[in-house]
Amino acid sequence: MNEERPFSSLTYDLEADAAYVCFRTAPWDHMNIVDDRWNVDYGPDGEPNGVELLSVSDGVNLDGLPRRDVIERLLAERHIPLFAPQHLFNDPYSSRPMFVPRGGQPVRRLQQATH
């Protein structure tokens, strides 16, 4: 039986601060622009071909992404931070985003003091 095997890879453009996670090699059909942080490319069968992630150095929110487990693994291999939405941690006293290191607890990204 000749079965097409999907693969997963991540490319990162440092200058653009963007990453592309490719799930499979299939013809492109359309793109769903989800928000200003990520877009999903789909094949003619309606399955995702890949995900474009923007501003990844600020952290990536995995909520709603297709194949979240694959994306999380590839981002962790490249040491790209994951972003956790504030409301998940019930911290009404801070508006700064929280980052979740692989296998770790949420932490706040420290901002450099300006003098």
Wavefront OBJ file of the C-alpha trace (Angstrom):
o trace
v 0.000 0.000 0.000
v 1.404 3.380 -1.033
v 0.414 5.833 1.688
v 1.454 9.500 1.727
v 3.228 10.122 5.029
v 2.941 13.538 6.537
v 6.023 15.160 7.977
v 6.519 18.125 10.234
v 9.207 20.763 10.051
v 9.760 24.288 11.301
v 11.562 27.104 9.537
v 12.336 30.347 11.338
v 13.142 33.724 9.794
v 15.065 35.723 12.385
v 14.752 39.025 10.527
v 10.965 38.700 10.140
v 10.576 37.063 13.580
v 8.286 34.536 11.922
v 8.122 30.755 11.869
v 6.385 28.345 9.527
v 5.372 24.881 10.673
v 4.824 22.562 7.723
v 2.684 19.499 8.452
v 2.627 17.849 5.041
v 3.356 18.249 1.362
v -0.006 18.768 -0.311
v -1.297 21.265 -2.851
v -2.215 24.652 -1.410
v -5.888 25.610 -1.608
v -6.485 28.543 0.726
v -5.259 30.433 3.787
v -7.248 31.259 6.902
v -5.941 34.503 8.416
v -6.861 33.865 12.035
v -5.468 37.025 13.616
v -2.379 39.227 13.494
v -0.261 36.444 15.074
v -0.945 33.352 12.968
v -2.367 32.035 9.688
v -3.234 28.506 8.594
v -2.671 27.113 5.074
v -5.106 24.405 3.945
v -5.094 21.820 1.190
v -8.015 21.043 -1.125
v -9.172 18.320 1.288
v -9.691 20.922 4.045
v -6.809 19.601 6.169
v -4.084 22.018 7.365
v -0.824 22.021 5.401
v 0.984 24.389 7.755
v 0.821 27.320 10.138
v 2.571 30.693 9.870
v 3.440 32.170 13.271
v 4.324 35.866 13.558
v 6.234 37.744 16.282
v 7.377 34.446 17.771
v 10.061 35.966 20.004
v 7.208 37.434 22.066
v 5.905 33.905 22.626
v 3.382 31.757 20.817
v -0.149 31.187 22.037
v -1.067 27.610 21.085
v -4.793 28.021 21.764
v -6.802 27.073 18.698
v -3.834 25.993 16.583
v -4.249 22.798 14.574
v -1.872 19.993 15.541
v -0.928 21.801 18.717
v 1.229 18.925 19.984
v 3.397 18.986 16.854
v 3.809 22.777 16.983
v 4.651 22.708 20.689
v 7.355 20.061 20.145
v 8.949 21.932 17.223
v 8.912 25.280 19.069
v 10.494 23.676 22.127
v 13.275 22.207 19.970
v 14.067 25.761 18.771
v 13.648 27.260 22.271
v 10.842 29.543 21.093
v 8.737 30.592 24.119
v 5.114 29.642 24.534
v 2.636 32.291 25.610
v -0.166 31.574 28.051
v -3.138 33.944 28.037
v -3.443 35.924 31.253
v -6.954 34.745 32.073
v -5.751 31.149 32.408
v -3.862 32.012 35.579
v -6.446 34.201 37.315
v -3.979 36.965 38.098
v -6.089 40.150 38.135
v -3.160 42.267 39.385
v -0.966 42.090 36.334
v -1.451 42.811 32.657
v 1.948 41.459 31.612
v 1.831 38.204 29.638
v 3.038 34.966 31.151
v 5.328 32.521 29.394
v 5.335 28.800 29.909
v 8.681 27.084 29.383
v 8.536 23.517 28.163
v 7.470 21.361 31.070
v 7.590 24.308 33.444
v 5.412 26.639 35.419
v 4.265 29.991 34.040
v 6.755 32.790 34.529
v 6.674 36.473 33.691
v 9.050 37.894 31.133
v 11.090 40.595 32.820
v 11.340 43.909 31.073
v 14.574 45.854 31.112
v 14.460 48.938 33.276
v 14.988 52.209 31.491
v 16.793 54.990 33.276
l 1 2 3 4 5 6 7 8 9 10 11 12 13 14 15 16 17 18 19 20 21 22 23 24 25 26 27 28 29 30 31 32 33 34 35 36 37 38 39 40 41 42 43 44 45 46 47 48 49 50 51 52 53 54 55 56 57 58 59 60 61 62 63 64 65 66 67 68 69 70 71 72 73 74 75 76 77 78 79 80 81 82 83 84 85 86 87 88 89 90 91 92 93 94 95 96 97 98 99 100 101 102 103 104 105 106 107 108 109 110 111 112 113 114 115
